[in-house]
Amino acid sequence: MATVDYKKMLMKEKNFVKEVTEHLAADPQTTANRFAALIKEHEKQWGKNYMLFSSPGRIEVCGNHTDHNNGKVVAAAVTADTLAVVTPLNGSKVMVKSVGYPEVEVDISDTSIHESEKGTSLALVRGVVKGMRDRGYQTGGFAATTVSQVCKGAGMSSSASFEVLVCEILNELYNNGVVPPIQKAIISQYAENVYFGKPSGLMDQASIALGGISYIDFKDTAAPEVRKPLWDFKDIPVVVVNCGGDHCDLTPQYAAIRYEMEEVAAYFGQKKLRFVAPESFYADIAGLRNKVSGRAVLRAMHYFEENARVDALVEAINTIDEAKAMALISASGDSSYKKLQNCYAEGDTSQPIPLALALCKRFDGVVACRVHGGGFAGTILTFVRNNHKEAFCETMSKVFGKDNVFAVGIRSTGTRKINL
């Protein structure tokens, strides 16, 4: 029997090159090669009836740790993504085989919370299904074979990429694609908060579901305000440096940021900092210090300043004020370092993020750099002049490894089915 050349088969598909180029901002040959390996593996067990999906990772440009207190962010979906080959199944089984991980099997007739599943993919699948059903959407079984460039524990939201992927698969298979992006984000966040056990805000899921670069105001988390600034800084590639360390076991330190901000809000009779007037906060810091830690006060200062920085950054993006935009991104990172204090975990003497940031400051051509995402471990985000990118990547690769330094692009669409 002749061996099927899956890559060639995809490249012959009328819409594949257009879909990958326009919607994923990716190289069609490379993407076809990635999908080819998945299809070959998937067909062995599930046959030739399948669909193709892509779910991006995300970068957070400004608005570090504000979303969980109804704050503002600028974030973007990026070209590093999770690919999936999917076949619908009769019955109530969801089967997910991710390359490099054991197969996950979930009976979605049971959507109760399983304490033993917290922190696992099983919990995310079960939580997304429950979230869909609670909002009146249909669900059903499927088999998926996946591979991801969104590295687990490296700060680009691998869990959110997976959650929104599961949501979009159910959307396409059983709901005719009618679920709005923000609803997919809310459902996915619910799965992460309630089933997975991580008290994240809505930024990760929203930026992945929306695609492109997004300004998101979470004052009303049921209906966030979304705007789409036009990022036009073409001479400044975005380079991610995975500094090492895995933030998967650092949930208590992430959670402390949210809870300390909420302690400050509670002092003023509110549940979230968004509903505390900044002038009231600054006028009563002396009283606050008798009720909460100094770190909580500093984290609240970061929150109020960061919301103002997000608004200023959107204005700089829309007016194509490169110098101002880059300065604001770096200022956001500096505030995260000094006030939010999420650049290294408690007791960590290796301090890979401070080391990476210090090296960036010494490198000609880096116009902005910052801790990326949750922090504590994982990645930094750098904006490097195009004519310095190659030298920068080579220099940082010597310290952190070649596979851990890579450029990402901003893709125009969020999680989606590839229409062939």
C-alpha positions as CSV (number, residue, x, y, z in Angstrom):
1,M,0.0,0.0,0.0
2,A,1.3,3.4,-1.0
3,T,2.3,5.7,1.9
4,V,0.1,8.9,2.1
5,D,2.1,12.1,2.0
6,Y,-0.1,14.1,4.3
7,K,1.9,17.3,3.9
8,K,1.5,17.3,0.2
9,M,-2.2,16.5,0.6
10,L,-2.7,19.5,2.8
11,M,-0.7,21.8,0.5
12,K,-3.0,20.8,-2.3
13,E,-6.1,21.7,-0.4
14,K,-7.6,24.9,-1.9
15,N,-8.0,26.9,1.2
16,F,-5.2,25.5,3.5
17,V,-2.5,28.0,2.4
18,K,-4.9,30.9,2.6
19,E,-6.2,29.9,6.0
20,V,-2.8,29.4,7.6
21,T,-1.3,32.6,6.1
22,E,-4.2,34.9,6.8
23,H,-5.6,33.6,10.0
24,L,-2.7,31.9,11.8
25,A,0.1,34.3,10.4
26,A,2.2,31.1,10.0
27,D,4.3,29.5,7.3
28,P,2.0,27.0,5.4
29,Q,4.8,24.5,4.7
30,T,5.8,24.4,8.4
31,T,2.2,24.2,9.6
32,A,1.4,21.5,7.0
33,N,4.3,19.5,8.3
34,R,3.1,19.8,11.9
35,F,-0.4,18.8,11.0
36,A,0.8,15.9,8.8
37,A,2.4,14.2,11.8
38,L,-0.8,14.6,13.8
39,I,-3.1,13.4,11.0
40,K,-0.9,10.3,10.6
41,E,-1.1,9.5,14.3
42,H,-4.9,10.4,14.5
43,E,-5.9,8.2,11.6
44,K,-4.5,5.1,13.1
45,Q,-7.2,5.1,15.8
46,W,-10.0,7.4,14.5
47,G,-10.0,7.1,10.7
48,K,-10.3,9.8,8.0
49,N,-13.3,11.8,9.3
50,Y,-11.6,14.7,11.0
51,M,-11.3,18.5,11.4
52,L,-8.3,20.7,12.0
53,F,-8.1,23.3,14.7
54,S,-5.5,25.8,16.0
55,S,-5.5,27.6,19.3
56,P,-2.9,30.4,20.0
57,G,-0.9,31.2,23.0
58,R,-0.9,34.8,24.2
59,I,1.4,37.6,25.2
60,E,0.5,40.2,27.8
61,V,1.8,43.6,26.7
62,C,0.6,45.7,29.6
63,G,-1.8,45.2,32.5
64,N,0.1,42.7,34.6
65,H,-2.1,41.0,37.2
66,T,-5.0,43.4,37.0
67,D,-7.7,41.3,35.3
68,H,-8.5,39.3,38.5
69,N,-9.5,42.7,40.1
70,N,-11.6,43.9,37.2
71,G,-8.7,45.9,35.7
72,K,-7.5,46.7,32.2
73,V,-5.1,44.9,29.9
74,V,-3.5,45.0,26.5
75,A,-2.8,41.5,25.3
76,A,-2.4,39.6,22.0
77,A,-2.9,36.2,20.5
78,V,0.4,34.9,19.0
79,T,1.7,32.5,16.4
80,A,2.9,29.9,18.9
81,D,-0.2,27.6,19.0
82,T,-1.8,24.3,19.9
83,L,-2.9,22.2,16.8
84,A,-5.5,19.5,17.0
85,V,-7.0,16.9,14.7
86,V,-10.5,16.1,15.9
87,T,-13.1,13.5,15.2
88,P,-16.7,13.6,16.6
89,L,-17.7,10.5,18.7
90,N,-21.1,9.1,19.5
91,G,-21.7,8.9,23.3
92,S,-20.2,10.8,26.2
93,K,-16.4,10.1,25.9
94,V,-13.9,12.8,25.2
95,M,-10.4,11.4,24.3
96,V,-7.4,13.7,24.0
97,K,-4.0,12.5,23.1
98,S,-1.4,15.2,23.3
99,V,2.0,14.5,21.9
100,G,4.4,13.8,24.8
101,Y,1.7,13.2,27.4
102,P,-0.6,10.2,28.4
103,E,-4.0,10.0,26.7
104,V,-6.8,11.7,28.6
105,E,-10.2,10.1,28.7
106,V,-13.2,11.9,30.3
107,D,-16.7,10.6,30.6
108,I,-18.6,13.9,30.2
109,S,-21.9,12.4,31.5
110,D,-20.3,13.2,34.8
111,T,-19.5,17.0,35.2
112,S,-19.1,17.0,39.0
113,I,-15.9,18.4,40.4
114,H,-13.3,15.7,41.1
115,E,-10.8,16.9,43.7
116,S,-8.3,14.3,42.6
117,E,-8.3,15.8,39.1
118,K,-7.4,19.4,40.1
119,G,-4.4,20.7,38.1
120,T,-5.0,18.2,35.3
121,S,-6.3,18.3,31.7
122,L,-9.2,16.1,32.8
123,A,-10.4,18.8,35.1
124,L,-10.3,21.4,32.2
125,V,-12.3,19.2,29.9
126,R,-14.9,18.5,32.5
127,G,-15.1,22.1,33.5
128,V,-15.5,23.4,29.9
129,V,-18.3,20.9,29.3
130,K,-20.1,22.0,32.5
131,G,-19.6,25.7,31.6
132,M,-21.1,25.1,28.1
133,R,-24.1,23.2,29.4
134,D,-24.8,25.8,32.1
135,R,-25.2,28.4,29.4
136,G,-27.5,26.3,27.3
137,Y,-25.0,25.1,24.7
138,Q,-24.8,21.5,23.4
139,T,-21.9,19.1,24.1
140,G,-20.9,15.7,22.9
141,G,-18.0,13.3,22.6
142,F,-14.9,13.7,20.4
143,A,-11.4,12.4,20.0
144,A,-8.5,14.9,19.5
145,T,-4.8,14.4,18.8
146,T,-2.9,17.6,19.7
147,V,0.6,19.1,19.7
148,S,1.6,22.4,21.2
149,Q,4.2,25.1,20.8
150,V,2.7,26.8,23.9
151,C,5.1,25.4,26.4
152,K,3.6,24.2,29.6
153,G,4.7,26.3,32.6
154,A,6.5,28.9,30.4
155,G,4.1,31.8,30.8
156,M,2.2,31.8,27.5
157,S,-1.0,30.3,28.8
158,S,-0.8,26.7,27.7
159,S,-3.8,25.9,29.9
160,A,-5.9,28.7,28.4
161,S,-4.9,27.6,24.9
162,F,-6.1,24.1,25.7
163,E,-9.3,25.3,27.4
164,V,-10.4,27.5,24.6
165,L,-9.5,24.8,22.1
166,V,-11.9,22.3,23.9
167,C,-14.6,25.0,23.9
168,E,-14.1,25.8,20.2
169,I,-14.2,22.1,19.3
170,L,-17.6,21.7,21.1
171,N,-18.7,25.0,19.5
172,E,-18.0,23.7,16.0
173,L,-19.1,20.1,16.4
174,Y,-22.3,20.7,18.3
175,N,-23.3,24.4,18.2
176,N,-22.8,25.4,14.6
177,G,-20.1,27.9,15.6
178,V,-22.5,30.3,17.4
179,V,-20.7,30.7,20.7
180,P,-19.2,34.3,20.9
181,P,-15.5,34.7,21.7
182,I,-16.0,36.3,25.1
183,Q,-18.4,33.5,26.1
184,K,-15.8,31.0,25.1
185,A,-13.3,32.9,27.3
186,I,-15.7,33.0,30.3
187,I,-16.5,29.3,30.0
188,S,-12.8,28.5,29.8
189,Q,-11.9,30.7,32.8
190,Y,-14.7,29.0,34.8
191,A,-13.1,25.6,34.1
192,E,-9.7,26.9,35.2
193,N,-11.0,28.6,38.4
194,V,-13.5,26.0,39.6
195,Y,-12.3,22.6,38.2
196,F,-8.6,23.1,37.7
197,G,-8.2,25.1,40.9
198,K,-6.2,28.2,39.7
199,P,-7.7,31.6,40.5
200,S,-6.8,33.3,37.3
201,G,-8.4,36.3,35.8
202,L,-10.0,36.4,32.3
203,M,-7.2,38.0,30.3
204,D,-5.5,34.7,29.1
205,Q,-8.7,33.2,27.8
206,A,-10.1,36.4,26.4
207,S,-7.0,37.3,24.3
208,I,-6.8,33.7,23.0
209,A,-10.5,33.6,22.0
210,L,-10.5,37.1,20.5
211,G,-7.3,37.0,18.4
212,G,-5.2,40.0,17.3
213,I,-4.1,42.6,19.8
214,S,-6.8,43.6,22.3
215,Y,-7.6,46.2,24.8
216,I,-9.9,44.6,27.3
217,D,-11.5,46.4,30.3
218,F,-12.8,43.8,32.8
219,K,-14.9,46.3,34.9
220,D,-17.9,44.2,34.0
221,T,-16.6,40.6,33.7
222,A,-19.9,39.3,32.2
223,A,-19.5,41.8,29.3
224,P,-15.9,43.1,29.1
225,E,-15.3,46.2,26.9
226,V,-13.1,45.2,24.0
227,R,-11.3,47.5,21.6
228,K,-8.8,46.5,18.8
229,P,-5.8,48.9,18.6
230,L,-3.8,48.8,15.4
231,W,-0.3,47.6,16.2
232,D,1.9,49.2,13.5
233,F,5.4,48.8,14.9
234,K,6.7,46.6,12.1
235,D,10.4,47.2,12.8
236,I,10.2,45.8,16.3
237,P,9.8,42.0,16.4
238,V,8.6,40.4,19.7
239,V,11.1,37.9,21.1
240,V,10.1,35.6,24.0
241,V,12.8,34.3,26.3
242,N,11.9,31.2,28.3
243,C,14.2,31.8,31.2
244,G,13.7,28.4,32.8
245,G,11.7,27.2,35.8
246,D,8.2,26.0,35.7
247,H,5.4,28.0,37.3
248,C,3.0,25.0,37.5
249,D,3.7,24.5,41.2
250,L,3.6,28.2,42.1
251,T,-0.2,28.7,42.2
252,P,-0.1,29.8,45.9
253,Q,2.2,32.7,45.0
254,Y,0.0,33.8,42.1
255,A,-3.1,33.5,44.3
256,A,-1.4,35.7,46.9
257,I,-1.3,38.6,44.5
258,R,-5.1,38.4,43.9
259,Y,-5.9,37.9,47.6
260,E,-3.6,40.7,48.8
261,M,-5.2,43.1,46.3
262,E,-8.6,42.0,47.5
263,E,-7.6,42.5,51.2
264,V,-6.9,46.2,50.3
265,A,-10.3,46.4,48.5
266,A,-12.0,44.9,51.6
267,Y,-10.5,47.6,53.8
268,F,-12.5,50.1,51.7
269,G,-15.7,47.9,51.7
270,Q,-15.2,46.6,48.2
271,K,-14.6,43.1,46.8
272,K,-12.2,44.2,44.0
273,L,-9.8,47.1,43.7
274,R,-11.5,48.4,40.5
275,F,-14.3,49.8,42.7
276,V,-11.9,51.6,45.1
277,A,-11.2,55.2,44.2
278,P,-7.4,55.7,43.8
279,E,-7.5,58.9,45.7
280,S,-9.2,57.2,48.7
281,F,-6.5,54.5,48.6
282,Y,-3.5,57.0,48.6
283,A,-5.2,59.2,51.3
284,D,-5.4,56.3,53.7
285,I,-2.2,54.3,53.3
286,A,-1.3,55.0,56.9
287,G,-4.4,53.3,58.1
288,L,-4.0,50.5,55.6
289,R,-0.6,49.6,57.0
290,N,-2.2,48.7,60.3
291,K,-4.5,46.2,58.5
292,V,-2.6,44.6,55.6
293,S,1.0,43.9,54.7
294,G,3.3,46.4,53.1
295,R,3.5,44.1,50.1
296,A,-0.3,44.3,49.7
297,V,-0.1,48.1,49.7
298,L,2.6,48.0,47.0
299,R,0.7,45.6,44.9
300,A,-2.4,47.8,45.1
301,M,-0.2,50.8,44.0
302,H,0.9,48.7,41.0
303,Y,-2.7,48.0,40.2
304,F,-3.9,51.6,40.1
305,E,-0.8,52.7,38.1
306,E,-1.1,49.8,35.7
307,N,-4.7,50.6,34.7
308,A,-3.6,54.2,33.9
309,R,-0.6,52.8,31.9
310,V,-2.9,50.6,29.8
311,D,-5.0,53.6,28.7
312,A,-1.8,55.5,27.9
313,L,-0.4,52.6,25.9
314,V,-3.6,52.3,23.8
315,E,-3.3,56.0,22.9
316,A,0.4,55.5,22.0
317,I,-0.4,52.5,19.8
318,N,-3.2,54.3,18.0
319,T,-1.1,57.4,17.4
320,I,1.9,55.2,16.4
321,D,4.1,56.8,19.1
322,E,6.7,54.2,19.2
323,A,9.0,55.8,21.9
324,K,6.1,56.3,24.3
325,A,4.6,52.8,23.7
326,M,7.9,51.1,24.4
327,A,8.6,53.2,27.4
328,L,5.2,52.3,28.9
329,I,5.8,48.6,28.3
330,S,9.1,48.8,30.1
331,A,7.5,50.8,32.9
332,S,4.8,48.1,33.3
333,G,7.6,45.5,33.7
334,D,9.5,47.7,36.1
335,S,6.4,48.1,38.3
336,S,5.8,44.3,38.2
337,Y,9.3,43.8,39.4
338,K,9.4,46.4,42.2
339,K,5.8,46.7,43.4
340,L,3.9,43.6,42.3
341,Q,7.1,41.6,43.1
342,N,6.6,38.6,40.7
343,C,10.0,38.4,39.1
344,Y,11.2,35.5,41.3
345,A,9.6,33.0,43.6
346,E,10.1,33.2,47.3
347,G,13.3,31.5,48.3
348,D,14.5,31.2,44.7
349,T,18.2,31.9,44.4
350,S,18.5,31.1,40.7
351,Q,16.4,34.2,39.8
352,P,16.3,33.5,36.0
353,I,13.9,36.3,35.2
354,P,16.0,39.1,36.9
355,L,19.0,37.7,35.1
356,A,17.3,37.8,31.7
357,L,16.1,41.3,32.3
358,A,19.5,42.5,33.4
359,L,21.1,41.1,30.2
360,C,18.4,42.8,28.1
361,K,19.3,46.1,29.6
362,R,22.8,45.7,28.4
363,F,21.9,44.8,24.8
364,D,21.8,47.4,22.1
365,G,18.6,47.2,20.1
366,V,16.3,46.1,22.9
367,V,13.7,48.9,23.1
368,A,11.5,47.4,25.7
369,C,11.5,44.4,28.0
370,R,9.4,43.1,30.8
371,V,8.5,40.0,32.9
372,H,5.8,38.2,31.0
373,G,2.5,36.9,32.2
374,G,2.2,35.5,35.7
375,G,5.9,35.8,36.4
376,F,7.8,34.0,39.3
377,A,9.1,31.6,36.7
378,G,8.8,31.3,32.9
379,T,9.3,34.0,30.4
380,I,10.2,37.6,29.6
381,L,8.9,39.6,26.7
382,T,11.4,41.7,24.6
383,F,10.9,44.1,21.8
384,V,14.0,44.2,19.7
385,R,15.0,46.3,16.6
386,N,14.8,44.1,13.6
387,N,18.4,44.6,12.6
388,H,19.5,43.5,16.1
389,K,17.2,40.5,16.5
390,E,19.5,37.8,15.2
391,A,22.4,38.9,17.4
392,F,20.1,39.3,20.4
393,C,18.7,35.8,20.0
394,E,22.2,34.3,19.6
395,T,23.4,36.1,22.8
396,M,20.4,35.0,24.9
397,S,20.5,31.5,23.5
398,K,24.0,31.0,24.9
399,V,22.5,31.6,28.4
400,F,19.1,30.1,28.2
401,G,19.3,27.6,25.3
402,K,18.5,27.9,21.6
403,D,15.0,26.4,21.9
404,N,14.1,28.9,24.6
405,V,14.6,32.1,22.6
406,F,12.1,32.6,19.8
407,A,10.3,35.3,17.9
408,V,6.5,35.3,17.8
409,G,4.1,37.1,15.6
410,I,0.6,38.5,16.4
411,R,-2.1,36.5,14.6
412,S,-5.3,38.1,13.6
413,T,-7.7,35.4,14.8
414,G,-8.2,33.5,18.0
415,T,-8.9,29.7,18.4
416,R,-10.5,28.4,15.2
417,K,-11.3,25.5,12.9
418,I,-9.1,25.5,9.7
419,N,-11.7,25.6,6.9
420,L,-10.4,23.4,4.0
